[in-house]
Amino acid sequence: MAGPQRPGEGCSCRNTDCLERPLRRLFEGLGSGVATCPWPFVLVPLLLSGGLGSGFLFLQQRQANDIEGQFTPTGGPAKAERDFVRQHFPTNDSERFSIQQLPTEGAYAALIAVAADGSSVLAATERHDVQKLDKAMRDRGYEEICARSDGFCVSPNPLLPMLGDEEAAALEELTFPGRGPFFLGTALGGVRTDPSGRVLSARALKLVYYLREDGPEAAESRRWLEDFLQDAPSDLAAMNFTTIQVTYFTSLSRQLEFEGNTKSVIPLVSITYFLTITFSVVSCLRLSCVRNNVWLACFGVISAGLAVLSSFGLLLFCGVPFVITVENAPFLILGVGVDDMFIMIASWEQSLRKKDKSDVKSLLAETYSEAALSVTITTLTDVLAFFIGTWTAFPSVRSFCLYTGTAFVFCYIYIMTFFGAIIVLNHKREQGNHHWLTCMPVGAGKGQAENSCLYNACCIGNCSGQSNQPESEHPMSVFFTKYYGPFLTNKWIKPLVVLLYGAYLSGSIYGCTQIREGIDLRNLANDDSYIIPYYDDNDKYFSAYGPRVMVVVTESVDYWNETVRLGIENCTQDLEGISYVDKNFSQSWLRAYTEYAKQQSLNINDKDIFISNLPELFQYVQTFEWDINKTHDKIEASRFFIQTVNVTSAIDEKNLVNQLRETAEKCSIPLIVYHPAFIYYDQYLVIVQNTIQNVIVAAGAMLVVSLLLIPNPLCCLWVTFAIASVIVGVAGFMTFWKVNLDSISMINLVICIGFSVDFSAHVSYAFVVSRESSANNRAINALSLLGYPVVQGAVSTILGVVVLAASKTYIFRTFFKIMFLVILFGALHGLVFIPVFLTFFGSFGRSPHNTKTKPEVPRYRDNEDCP
C-alpha cells in the first residue's frame, strides 16, 4: 500500500497509515513463519477441510427449497392475514369446499385446452376432445379424492355439463363473463362476444380438479398429483388430440420443478474448475521446465476448492439452511480465490527480482508485506458486504450471503497459509533446479546451448540453454506502458472518455427508472419445463380476471347497527372504486342480508332479529354461512369478496396490493384484504427498501474500511465514487438485460459493492503514491503496474461464472448476467474512467514528498502481472 512514513509525520490527515503499518509487520512475521516451517501450513488446512467437509453428510437434511419459505419476505403481512383467515374461517374439503374461500392455493391439477388453428374450443369437435380429456382425468380415480360440496365433486369447469351434443344448445345463450356460479372469467379464455355479451367463440378452456388436502386424504392427493405428473406426457401423447393443445400444471409443479434445478448445475461445476485451472495455468506458464508456476496455479484453484469444502461443511454442521441460491457461491468463490492467487504470485515474483533468492524467509516476508494487506482489504470488504447482506427479509438471500461470506473467510485463511506454504515448497524445487513435472535435476551441459529451443526448454529450463536466464518483462505490461497508457491519456482521447462516461451514466440512470420488481414464479422452473407453456397460455387467455380477494372484518362489530353497516358499505364501495376492481362481481353476505331484510320487512337493526334470521339467509345462499364466524349471539369476524381485473404484470400486482391495503387501512371498520397470491406480492413491499438499505450500509462500511486500511483519503473518495457508479450501472443495465429486481438479483447487487472496491482501490492508490511528475505519467505508471493484473482478476472471475450462462435456469443465468455486469463495469472504471478522471483531479491530496522524479513501485493489490 503506502511507502515508509517520513519521520515526524505521524498519522497525518493525508496519509493515515497508523493501522496499515502494524498490519504490515504482522504479515511479515506470518510470512517468515510459513517460510520457516511450510509443511504444517499445508497439512493442517487439508486435515481441517477433510474434517469440516464431513458436514456434507447433512446436506439432504439442510436443504430448504420451499419457495414460499425462502423467496417471500419473513414476517410479510399476508402470512399473518392467512393465519387469521385459517383461524376464523376453517375449511372442510370433504363437505363444503369453495374455491374463493380457500386460505391457500389448495391441492389441484389444472389443464388448459387451447383450440388449434384459431378455431373455437366450444365447437363440436373441440368440445368432444375436452370431454375426452375430462374423462381421462376422472378415470385416474379423481372422484375418490376430489374436493366436495354438498356430497358432489366440485366441477372442474362450470361449462362441462354443457359440452355434450344434447346440452350444447345452452352454449348459444351463454354470456361472458357471466355471474354467480356461472362466472366464466377464469374458466373461459380468448372469448369473442357480440355487443350484448353473448359468447360467439372462445380459444381456451381451463379445467381445475381440486383435491382434498385436509385429513388422511392429503397424502393420497399428493400421490395422485405425483402420478399424474409422471404419466401426463405419455397420456396426452396417447390421446393424440388434433383439435386442441393441452398444457398442464399442479399445485406441486412449481416446487418440484424448482427443486429439480439443482441437478442442472452440477455438471457446470466440473466445467468451471477445468476452465479456471486452464486459465490459471496459461496465465502463469513459463517457457521453462524449472521456473514454471503450473503447480502454483493448480494449488491456487485447489485452495479455493478447500475453502468451499470447509465453509459449507461447517455451516451444514451448524444447521444453516442450504438453499438453491447457495449453489451459485462456488463459482464466485473460485473466481475470487484465483484472483487472490494471482496477487500472491505477482508479489512473490517482484520479491524475487529485488532480494536474494536463497533467503526464502525474507522473500516470503516481503511477499506478504506487499500482497497480504491488499488481499485483506478486498477480502474484508467482500465479507462485510455479504454479512451485511444477511440483514434482509428474504431467507434465500440470508443463506447465500452467510455461506458465501464464510467461504471468503476460509479462502483468505487458506491463501495466507496453505498457498503461501506451496509457494515456499515450489521455490525450494526451483532452487534445487528440479524439473516442474518430474522433479528430476535439470542443468546446462556442454554443447546443450546448440540444441533446439524445444530441447533446451524441456531439459534445461529455457530456450537459451542458460539455466539462470533472467526473465523479460511481460508483454502485457509492455502493452499498458507503451501503448494503452499513452493512448488513454492523450488530450483528444480524454474528452471522448468523459463523453463515454456521460453516456454510461445517463443510460444507467434511465435504466434505474425502468426497474421491474418482483420474481416471476415461472422463472423458478427450468426453461424446458412443462409449466412454462401453461403459464404462457394462462397469461394469454386468462389474465383479464385476477385474484378474487377476501375482505375480512377482523373484529366483532355491531352489524345490526345501521351506522356500522353504512360504514362497511362505504368501505366496500371505496375498495370497489379501485381501478383494479370490477364492482359488478363483488359478493357480500351483508348486502344480500340487507336486501333480504327489505324484502321480508325485517327490522335487522334489532340484534336478536338480526342474529335469529341469519339461518334464513344461509338457506338462500349456503356459502354465506362459511363467511361468518358466529358464536351464540356475537359475530367474531366476517368476510366478503371483490373481483380484481387486469392484473397482468408485476407493476399491476404491486399497485393492486398497495391500493387495497391502503384503502382498507383508511376504513373506519377494522379490515384486512387477503388472497393466497398476496404471499408472493409481499415481496414488493420490501425488495426496494431492503436493497437500498443493504447497499447504503455496505457502501458505508466499505468507506470506513478503506479509510482505516488505505492510507490516503483521496484514494478512499475515488473508491466511494466507483462503488456508487458501478452500483448505478449494474442496477440500470440489468433492466436492459430483462433482469428484475428480486431476491436473486438483490444478492448480486450486494456482491457488486465488494467487487467495486477490488477494481477501483488499486488503480487509484497506485496513482496517488506514484512518484512521477505529471498526472498523465502517474496514470500511465498505475496502468503499467496494474493493467494486466486487473484484466487477470476480471477474466478469472468471469470464467468462474461464465458456464452459468449456459444454464437453463433463471436463477443461475441471472447470477451470471449481473456478475458479468459487475466485473465489466468494475474493470471499465479501473482501466478507463478512473485513470482519466484522476488526471483531472489527481493533484488534490497528493503528498508533497511524492513529487520526486524517480518512480517508486507502490504497494497495492494486483501489483504485478503473473509471469
N, C-alpha and C positions, 0 to 999 in steps of 0.2 A: 504494500500500500504506500506508505509515506517513507521518505528517506530519513536519515538520522536527524534528530531535532538539534537545532543550534543551541549552544549553552545560553541559559538565561531566558529562553523563550517561554518555558513552562507551558501551561495549557492556554495558549493564546486563542483569541476569537477566530483566527483564521485557520489554524492547524490544531485541531482538537484531538491529539493522539495520546491522551492520557491513558485511555483504555487499550488502544491499539498496541502500544509498546510492550506492556507486561504480557499481553496475549502472545505477542511475537516471541518473547523469551520463553514462554511456556511451551510453545510449539517447537522451538529449537531443542528444548530439553526432551520432548517426546520423540523428535526425530533421532536424537542421539541414542535414546533408549532402544528404539526399534532397530537401529543400525547395529547396536552392540549385541543384541540377542534376538534375531529375527524369528526363529522357529516358534517360540510361544505365541507370537503375534499371527502366525499362520495357523497353528493348530487350534488355539482357543476359539477363534471365530468359526472354524469348521465344526468343532465339537458343539459349540453353542447353537449353531444353525441346525445341526442334527437333532439336538435335544428339543429346541423350540419347534422345529419342523414337525415333530410328532403331534403338534396341535392340530394338524390337518386331519387327524383321525376324527375330530369333532366337526368336520366340515358339513356333513349332512345334517347334523343336529342344529348347526348355527345358521343354516341357510334360511333367510327370511325374505321371500319374494312376493309376499302378499301385496298386491297392487294398492289396495286401499290403505293398508298399514304403512307402506313405505313411500308412496308418491302423493299422499294427501297430507295437509298440514296437521301436526299434532294439536289437539285441542281446538280443531275447527268447529265453528258454531253448528254446522249441520249435524255433526256427530252427537252433540248434546240435544239437538232437536229430535234426532232419531230416537234417542233414549227416552225422551219424553213421550213420543208417539207410541213407542213399544209399551211403555208402562201404562198409558191411559187408554190405548186402543188395541188390545191384544187381538191377534188374528186366529182364525181357525180354518186351515186349508181343507179340512175334510167335510165341513158343513156349510160354511158361509164365506167362501172365497170371493174377494173383489179386487180386481187389478189396481184400481185407483187408490185403494185403502192400504196397499202394502207399504210397510216401512222400509223394505229393501227391494232390490230388483226382482227377487223371487227366484225360483228354480224353473227354468223353461228351456225349450228348444224352439227356435224361430226359423222360419223359411220364407223367402221372398220369391214368388213366381213372377217372372217378367215375360210378357208376351214377346215372341220373336218377330223380327221383320216389321216392327212398327204396328202390329195388329193389336187388338183389344183382348185383355185377359178374360173378359166377360163373353167373348164369342164362344160358340158351341164347342168347337174342338178344344180350345184352351180350357174351358170350364171342365171338360171331361178329364183333361190331364191334371188339373188341380184336384179333382175328386180322387183320381188315382193316387196322387201324392198323399192326400189325407188318409186314404185307406191304408197305404203302406205304413204311415205313422201309427195308426191305430192297431195294425197287425203286430206291431212290436210290443204290444202289451201296455200301451199308453193308458187305456181306460182303467187298468188295475191300480195305477198310482196317480191318476190325474187329480188336480185340484178340483174340488166340488163345491157346488152351491145348490141348496135345495135338493140334494141327492143326485144331481146330474153333473157330469164333467163340464167345466167351463168351456164354451165353444172357442176354438182357435181363431175363428173369424165370424162375425155376425152374418155374413153373406153365405156361409157354407150351406145352410138349408135351402137356399135359392138357386144353387148351381145345377141341380138336376133339370132334365128336359121338361118335366111336368111343372116345376115351380119357376122356370125361367121367365115366365111372363111377368112376374113381380119385379124383375130387374128393369123392365121398361119404365116403371114408375118410380124408380129409385132416384132420390135426390142426394146431392152431396153438399156439405159433409154430413147431413142427417142430424138427428137429435136423440137424446136419451140413450137407450140401449142400442140404438142403431146409429150411433156416432161413428162415422166411417173415416174420419180424418187420419187415423193411424192404421186403418185396415185396408184402404184402397188408395193407390198412388198413381200419379200421372193421369189424373182424371180430366176429361174434357166434357163440359156441360153446355146445355143450351141456356138462353137468357133466364129461364125460370129456375135453373139449378138442377134440372133433370140430367142424369148421367147419360152421356152418349157413348163414351168409351173410357177404358182405363188401361194403362200399360202394366200395372203391377198390383199384386195382391199379397198381403202378408198373413201368414199362419203362425200363431204363437201358441204352443202347447205347454200350459203351466202344470207343474207337478207339485205334489205335497212336499213341504220341507219342514213340517213340524211332526214330532213324534217319531216312531220307529220307521216310518216310510221315508224319512230323509235319506238314509243310507241307500235304500232301494232306488230312490230318484236319482241319486248321484251315479249309481251303477248303470241305470237306464241311459243317462246322458252320455256317460263314457262309452257305452256300447254303441249308441247312436253315432257318436263322432268317429268311432273306429270303422263303422260299416257304411257311413253316409256316402263316401266317394264311390264305392263299388255299387251300392244300391241305386244311386242316382244314374250311374252309367248303365246299369242293367235295365232301368225303366225306359231309357232311350227316348226321352221327350224330344219331339220335333217342333212343337209349337210354343213351348215355354222354356225358359232358362231359370234354373233354381240355384240360389245361394242360401247358405245356412249358417246358423250361429246358435250358441247355447250360453246359459249363464256361467258355464265353466270355461268357455272358449278363451276369453281374454286372459285369464290366469294361467291356463295350461299352455297357451302359446307363448306367454311371457316367460314362463319357466323354461320352455324349450329353447329360448335364445342362448342359454348357457352353452349348449352343445356346439353352436355355430362359431364360437370364438376360440374354442380350444385349439383347433388346427392353426389358427393365426399366431398363437404364442410361439410355436416352433419356428415358423417362418420369420417372425420378428427377431428371434435370437440369431438365426442364421444371417439375416441381413445386417444386424448390428455387429456381429463378430466379423463379418466380411468387411464392413466399412472400417471398423477399428483396425483390423489387420492391414488393410490397404493404406489407411492414413498413417500408420506407424511403421510401414515397411521400409526397410533399407536394402540397398544392394550390397549387403554384407552378410556373410554367414555367421559372424560373431556379434557385431553391434547391430543386432536385429531385434526389434521390440515386439515381435509377434506374440511372445509369451505374455508380455505386459498387457497387450491388447486383449488377449483371451482371458487372462485372470481379472482384468478390469470388468469384463462382462460377467464373469463368474461372481465377482464381488457384489454386483447389483442383484444377481440371482439369489445370493445368500441373504441379502437384505430383505428381499421379498419373502423368502422362506422363514426367516426369523421373525419378522414383524407380523406376518399373517398368522404364523403358528402361535405366537404369544397372545394375540388378540382373540384367536379362536379358543385358546386355553381360558382366557378371561371371560368368555361368553359374549363377546361383541357380535351382534348380528352380521351375517355375511350376505350382502345384497348384491344383485347382479351388477350394479354400477361399480362395485369394487373390482370387478374383473377388468375394468379399464386401467387400474392402477399399475399392474406390472409393466405395461407398455410404456407408461410415463416414467416409471422409476428406472427402467432400463436406459432410456434416453438420457436422463439426468445423471445416472451413475457413470455412463460412458463420458459424458461431458466433464465430470469431475476427474475421471481418469486422464483425459487429455491435459487438464490443467497440471496434474501432478507430473506427468511425463514431460510436459513442456518446461516446468520449473526445474525438474531434475536435469534435463539436457542443458539448460542455461547454467546450472551449478557446475556441471562437468566442464564447461568451457572456461569457468573462472577459477576453479580450485584444483588442488592436487587430487588426481583420480584415485590414488591409493588410500586417501583418508576418507573412508566411507561414512564415518560418524559426522565429520564436518560437512560432507556433501549432502547427506540427508537432513542435517540440521538446517543448512541453507535452503534446501528444497522446501522443508516445512515452514521455514520463516517466510518464504516468498509466497507459497501456494496455500498453506493451511488457513490463514486468516481470510483469504478471498473465498475459499470453499466454505468457511464458517459463516461468512456474511450471507452468501447466497443460500446456503442450507437453512440458516436461521430465518431468513425472510420467507423462504418457501414453507418451512414448517409452521411458522406463525400464521401464514396465510391459510394453511389447511386447518390448523386448530381453531382459528377464528371462524373458519367456515362451519365448524360444528355448532355454532350458535345460530341454528336455523330451526324452522318449524317442520322441515322435511326429514324424516328418519333416513331416507336413502342418501341424502347429502351428508348427514352426520356420519353415517357408516363409511362412506367413501373418504371423507376428509380425515377421519380417525385412522383408518387403515393406511392411507397414503402418507399422512404426516408421520406416523410411526415408522413406516418403511423408509422415509427420508432420513430419519434419525439413525436407523441401523445402517443405511447406505453411507452416511457420513462417518460413523464409527468404523465401518469396515474399510473404507477408503483410507482413513488415517492409521489404521493398524494393519489389517490383512494385506492391503495393496502396497503399503509402504514397505512391509517385510518382503513382498515379492520383488519390489524394486531392488532391495539390497541383495537378495539371492541371485537375481539376474545380473547385477553388477559384478558379483563375485565370479559368475561364469564368464563374463566378458574379460575381467582382469586375468583370469586363467587362460584366456584365448581359446575357449571351447566353442565348438560348433553349436548353433542355437537349437538344432534338432537332434543331432546325435550325441552332443556333449563330448565329442572326441576333440583332442587338442588340434589346433589349426595354427600353421605358421608359414612364413615365407621361406622358400628354399632356393637354392642356386638354380638359376635358369627359369624359375617359375614366372618371372616378370614377362618372359617372352610368350607365355601361354595365352590362350584366348581369354577375353574378358569373362565369359561364362565360367571357364575353368577356375580362374582366379577368384571369382565371386563365390563359387561353391566350396573351394578347397583352401582359400587363403583368407578371404574376408572382404575383398573388394576387387574392383576391376584392375587396379594398377599393379596388384601384386605386392603392395606395401601394406602390411597388416595394421599399421597405426596411422593411416592416411587421415588427415583432418577432414571433417565434414564440411561441405559447402553450404552456403545459405539456401534455405528452402525456396523453390521457385515462386511459391505463393507470396512469401514475404517480399521478394523482389517485385512482384506484380503490384502489391499495395504500395510499396515505397516509390517505385519509379513511374508507375502508370496511373493507378487508380487515385492515389492521394493527390498528385498534382492536377489531375483532371477534375476531381471534385472541388478543389479549392480555386479553380480558375474563376476569374471575375465575371465571366459570361455564364458560367455554369451555376454559380450560386443563386442568381435570381430565378433560374429555372427550378432549382431545388425548392426555393421558397414558394414558387407557384405550385409545384407538385404537392408540397405540404398543405397549402391552402385548399387544393382540390381534395386531398385526402381528408382534411378536417371537415370540409363542407359536406362531402359525401357521408362521412361518419355521423355528423350531427343530424343530417336528414334521415339516415337510416335509423337513428335512435328514436326519432319521432314516429317511425313506422313499425316499431317493435310489436310483434304479436305475442300475447301472453298465453300461458297455459299449455299443458301437454295434451295432444290429441291421442285419445286412448287407442286408436288404431296403430299408432306408432310404437306401441309396446309389443307388437307382434312382428314376425318375420315378413319380409316383403312378399314372399310367395305363399303366405298363409291363406287359408280358405276364408278367413274372416275379412280380408281386405275387399274382395268383391261384394261381400254382404254389406259392409259399411258404405261402399260406393253406391250400391242400389238403394240403401236406406236413405242416404243423403240426397240422392237424385229424386226419389219418388215420395219420400215420407218426411221431409224436413219442414213442410209448411206448418204442421201442428207439433208443438213441442211438449214438454212435460205438463202433466195435469197436477197442479200444485195444491197441496193441502194448506189451508189457512186455519190455524188452531187457536181457539180461545183458551189460554193456558190457566186461567184462574176461575174460581167459582164466582159467577156474577148473577145478578137477579134478572134472568131472561124475561120474567113476567113484568118487569118494569119497562114501561114504554120508552123511557129515556134511554135505557140500556139498549133496547132493541134498535132504537133510532141510531145510537152510536155505532152499533155493529153494522147496521145497514150503510151508514156513511163510510165506515172503514172499507166495507166491501166495494162500494162504488169507487172509492179512491184507488183501490187495487185494480179494479176493472178499467180504470181510466189510464192505466199504464199502456204504452204503445204495444207492448208485447203480450197483452191480454185481450182475448176476444170475449166480451161480456155475454155474448149470446149462448155460451156453453158453460156458464157457471152453474154450480149445483149447491144449494143451501137448504138444509133442513128447516132453518128458522124462517126463511122466506116462504117455503112451502107450508109451514105450520101457520104462519100469519095469514096466508091466503085461505088455508083450510078453515081457520077460525072465523074469517069473514063470511065464508060460505055457510058455515054451520051456526053462525051468530053466537060464537063462544067468546066469553069475556076472559081472554088469556092474560089480562092484567091482574087477575087473581091467581096467587101462587098455587092454591090447591087445584083449581080448574086447569091451570097450565100443566101441572105435573100429571094429573089424573087422565088427561086426554091425549098424552103422548102416544100410548099404545094404539090409539085410533090412527094417528099419523103413520105409525110403523106398518099398519095393515095396508095403508095406501102405497107407501114405498118402504119395503122391508129393509133395504140397506141403510136407511136413516138411523135405525136402531144402533148400528155399529159406529155411527158418527157422534154418539152421545155417551159420555161416561157419567152415568147417573147412579147415585145412591137412592135411598128411600125417598128423600124429599129435597135432594140437592143435586145440581149438575156440576160435577167437578171440572169437566172440560168438554169441549165440543169442537167440531171441525166442519168446514165446508170446502168446496173445491172450485178452482178457477182454471181455465184452459189457456195455455200460452201458445203463441203463434210466431212463426218466422224466426225461430232461434236456430240460425244456420251457421254461425261462426263463433269463434272464441270471444270476440268482442260482444256479440249478442248474449252469450252466456254470462259474461261478466256484468253487462248492463242489466240483464234481467234480474240476477240475484241481488245486485246492489239496489235497484229501484224497488223491488219487492220488500226487501228488509228495511230500507229507509222509510217507505210508506207505512209498514207495519209498526215501526218504532214511533212514528208520529201519531198513531191512533190512540184515542183515549181509552180504548179497551186493550188489555194485555194480549197481544197476538204474536205468534211466530208463523213463518211460512216455511214449508218443507217439501222436498221431493228427494228420493234417493240419489238423483243426479247431483244434488247440491253438495254431496260429499266431495265430489271432484271439482265442482265450481268454486269451492272454498279456496282453492289454490290462488285464485285471482286476488283474494283479499290480502295475501301476504307475500306473494312472489316478488313484486317490485320492492316492497318495503324491506324484505329480508335481503335481497340482492344489494340494494343501496346501503343498508346497514353494514353488511359484511365488507363491501368494497371500501366504504369510508373508514371503518375501524381498522381493516387490514392495511390500507394505504397509510393511515396514521402510524400504525405500528412499524411499517417499513421505513417511514421517515425517521422515527425515533432510533431504530436500529442503525440506519445509515449515519445519523448524526453521532452516535456513540462509537461506531466502529470504522467509519470512513473519515479520516482526519482532515476534511476540508468541507466547510459549509456550502461552498458554491457547487461542489460535486453533488451534495445532497439535494440541492434545489433542482438540478438537472435530472436527478433520479426521480424526484417527485413529479416533475413535468412529464417525463417519459411514462411513468405509471398512469397518470391521468390521460395522456394522449393515446396510449395503447388500449386502455380500457374503453375509451370512447370509440376508437376504431373498431375493436372487436365487436362491441355491442351494436355498432351501426352496420357493419358489413355482414354480420351473421343474419341480419334481416334480408339482405340481398341474396343470401345463400339458403333462404327458406328455413331458417332455424328459429324456432320460437323461444321466448324467454320462459323456461320452465325449470323444474328441479334439476334436470340433467344439464342444461346449458348454464345454470347458475353455478354448478360445480366448476365449470371451466372458467367462468369469469373470476372466481376466487383464485384459480391457478394463474390466471392472467397477471395478477398482481405480483406474485413471486417471480415470474419469468420476465416481467418488465424490468425488475431490478437487475436480473442477471445480465441483460444485454446493455443496459444503459450505464450502470455504475462503472464498468471497467473502462469504457472509452472516455467518458467524461473525466474520470480521475486521472487516467494516463495523460490527458490533455493538460489538466491544471498543474500537474507536477513536472511536466516536461521542461527542460532547460533551454529549449530552442528560443530564439529571439523574437520571432514573429508568430502571430496567431495561426497563419497558414502553415508554417513549418511545424508548429506544435500539433496541429490536426493531422498532418502527414505522418509525423512521428508516432502519434497514437494509433493511426490506422496501420502503419507498418508493423507495429508490435502486436496489435490486437485483431487486425482484419481477418487473418486466416483462422485463429482460434475461435472467433465469433462464428465464422462460417462453419467450422467443425462442430461447434456446440449446437448450432441450429440444425445442421444436417443430421447429426446423431439423434437429436430429439425427434425430428420429423420421421426418421427411419424407425424410431421406436413405436410410432403410432400409424405409419402410412398404411400398413396392412389392414387397419380398421376401415379404410376407405372402401375395401372390397367386401365388407360385411353386408349382409342382407338385413341387418337390424338397425333401426333408427338410433338407438342408444349409442351404439359403437360408432356409427357414421358421424353422429353429432359430435362425439368426443374428438374424432379426427378433424372435422371441419373447424371447430373452434381452436383446437391446439395448433392446427396449421395457420390459422389467422394470428394467433398469439405469437408464434415463432416468426412468421413472416413480418408482421408489423414490428415486433421487438427487434429483429435483425435490421429492418429498414431504418428504424430510429437509430440503432447503434452504428450503422455503417454509412448512412446517408444524412439524415436530418440533423442529429446532434452534432456531428463534426462540423457541418456548415454553420449551424447556429452558434456554436462555440467560437467560431472565427469572428462573429459579430460582437459577442458579449464576453469573450474569453478573457479580456484584460481585467475584468472586475473580479476581485477576490484573489488575485494572484499574489503570491508571496514575493517580497522584494528580492530575496536571495535566489529566486528561480529565474533570474534574467541572465545567468551565465550562458555563454555560447556553447560550452561543452555539454552535450546531452548526457543525461543520466537515465538509465533504464529504470522506470518506475516499478513499484511492486503492485501488482494487480492480479485479478483473476484472468485466466486465459492469457498469460503474459508471454506466451511463446507458442510457435507452431509445434505440432507433433512431428518430429523429423521422420 
